[in-house]
Amino acid sequence: DPKPPAAAPVSFHKQVRPLLQAKCQGCHQPAKANGGYVVTDFAKLLAAGDSGDPAVFPGKPAESELLRQIEAKDGKALMP
C-alpha cells in the first residue's frame, strides 16, 4: 500500500490571515479588541483574551480556544 502524500504545510499569510481578515478582524483588532483578543498580530493571536485561555496551541487544535469559539455546535458557533 503506498502512503498518501503528506499534506502541505499551512501558510499563515496565504491561508489563515485572509480568513481572519474577513471574519474576525472587524471585532478583534487593536482599536476594537472585543473579548480582549486581537488577531492582527501573530503573537497576540496566540495569546489569551479575556477568557484567560490561550487562543491557539500550535500543533494541538483540540486545546485551542479559538477553534472552540468558531466550531459549530448544534448548528451555531459562538463566533462567526
C-alpha positions as CSV (number, residue, x, y, z in Angstrom):
1,D,0.0,0.0,0.0
2,P,1.5,3.3,-1.0
3,K,1.4,6.1,1.6
4,P,-0.9,9.0,0.9
5,P,1.0,12.2,0.1
6,A,1.9,14.4,3.1
7,A,-0.3,17.4,3.5
8,A,1.4,20.6,2.5
9,P,2.2,22.9,5.4
10,V,-0.4,25.6,6.1
11,S,0.7,29.1,5.2
12,F,-0.4,31.7,7.8
13,H,-0.2,34.5,5.2
14,K,-1.9,32.7,2.3
15,Q,-4.5,30.6,4.1
16,V,-5.1,31.8,7.7
17,R,-4.6,35.5,7.5
18,P,-7.3,36.1,4.8
19,L,-9.9,34.2,6.9
20,L,-9.0,36.2,10.0
21,Q,-9.3,39.5,8.0
22,A,-12.6,38.5,6.5
23,K,-14.3,37.0,9.6
24,C,-12.5,38.2,12.8
25,Q,-10.6,41.4,12.3
26,G,-13.6,43.7,12.4
27,C,-14.1,43.0,16.1
28,H,-10.7,41.7,17.2
29,Q,-8.2,44.4,16.3
30,P,-6.2,46.9,18.4
31,A,-8.8,49.7,18.1
32,K,-11.7,47.3,19.0
33,A,-10.3,44.3,20.9
34,N,-13.6,42.6,21.8
35,G,-13.0,40.0,24.4
36,G,-9.5,41.4,24.9
37,Y,-8.4,39.5,21.9
38,V,-6.5,40.7,18.8
39,V,-6.0,38.8,15.6
40,T,-3.9,41.3,13.6
41,D,-0.6,40.4,15.3
42,F,0.7,36.8,15.3
43,A,1.9,37.0,19.0
44,K,-1.5,38.3,20.1
45,L,-3.3,35.7,18.0
46,L,-1.6,33.0,20.2
47,A,-2.2,34.9,23.4
48,A,-5.2,34.7,25.7
49,G,-8.1,37.1,25.6
50,D,-10.4,37.8,28.5
51,S,-11.2,34.1,28.9
52,G,-7.6,33.6,30.2
53,D,-7.2,30.6,27.9
54,P,-4.5,30.8,25.2
55,A,-6.4,31.1,21.9
56,V,-4.1,28.9,19.9
57,F,-2.0,25.9,20.8
58,P,0.3,25.3,17.8
59,G,0.0,21.6,16.8
60,K,-2.8,21.0,19.3
61,P,-6.0,22.2,17.7
62,A,-8.2,20.3,20.2
63,E,-6.8,22.5,23.0
64,S,-7.2,25.8,21.1
65,E,-9.8,28.2,22.5
66,L,-10.1,29.9,19.1
67,L,-11.3,26.7,17.5
68,R,-13.7,26.1,20.3
69,Q,-15.2,29.6,19.6
70,I,-15.7,29.0,15.9
71,E,-16.7,25.4,15.7
72,A,-20.4,25.0,15.2
73,K,-22.3,23.0,17.8
74,D,-26.0,22.3,17.2
75,G,-25.7,24.4,14.1
76,K,-24.3,27.5,15.8
77,A,-20.9,28.8,16.7
78,L,-20.0,31.3,19.4
79,M,-18.2,33.4,16.8
80,P,-19.0,33.9,13.1
